[in-house]
C-alpha cells in the first residue's frame, strides 16, 4: 500500500518562509498606484502595515487583511491552526479585534486525500472558534501545492488604531514571542526536530496575538506590528522606515525558542533567511565579529510570530508585566528607538 505524501513534501517552502523576496516585493509595490485619495482609508499600503483600515461614520473602523501559505508541518490539523492564527494576527497587530473570517483554500486535486483537506479546514475553524469568530465562507481552487489561510475582518475605534509607523524617539521595544520558528521549520522539513521541540513549535505558532487589542487601549503604546516572514530585522526595519528613526536591538535580550540557537549553529536555516539578509542587510549595523548563525536568527522567517511593540520607556516595565500576565511568558524588552536614520543597529 502506497504511503500518502507528507504535506511538506508537496510544497517548495512553508509558512511565512514562502513569502516573496522582500526586495522583489518592494519593487512590485513601488510600481503600484497609491491607494488614495480616500478620506476614510486610514491605513493603506503606504507604510507596509499589517492590514487596511477604513473608518465608518461613527468612528468605528473596519480592519481587513488576508494571509495564506503552504504547509510547514505534516499534521493537517496543526497546519490549519497555524495558518489561521497567523492570518488573524494582522487584525490584532492593528489594535483591533476580529469579527469573522473567510477561508482561502488551494489543494492539488488527485495528490491529497479529501480527508486531509477536511482536517486542515477543521484546524482553521478550531482556531477561529478560539478567537470567537466564525468562518463565514471562503473560496477554493485546484493548485499545484497545498495552500490555506484566511481573509479576516476586524473592528476597532479610531483611537485604538496602531500602525507600524508611529514609534517615537525614546520608546522602549518589546517582543511578545520567542524567535526561531524558521529554523524549527527547517528541522521539521528534514525530520530532525524531536517531539518536545515540535510541541514548542506548535505552542508558539498557535498562540493568538489577542493581547494586541488590549495594548491598543494603552496610550503609552505607540506602534505595533507582527513579526512574520521577514524576521525581526525585516519587520523592525519597516517600523524604523515608517517612523524615520533608528531601531536599536539588544541581541542578548532577544527571546529564543529553546533549541533555536543549537539548530541555527547546526545549519538548519531557511532559504528565506538568506533572501531577507540580501534584501535589507545594507540597512543593518551588526557588532564586529557577529556570528553568521546569530545573524540568521535575526532574519529567520517567523510563521505566526509575536508582536513588536514600541511604548513610552517609563511605562515599559508595566506593559511588559501586562503582556506576561496575558499569557506570553517569552515576552521581553529587546531594545529602544533613537533619533537617527531609518536603520537598525544591533548591539551585543
Order of alpha helices (4+ residues) and beta strands (2+ residues): alpha-beta-beta-beta-alpha-beta-alpha-beta-beta-beta-alpha-alpha-alpha-beta-alpha-beta-alpha-alpha-beta-alpha-beta-alpha-beta-beta
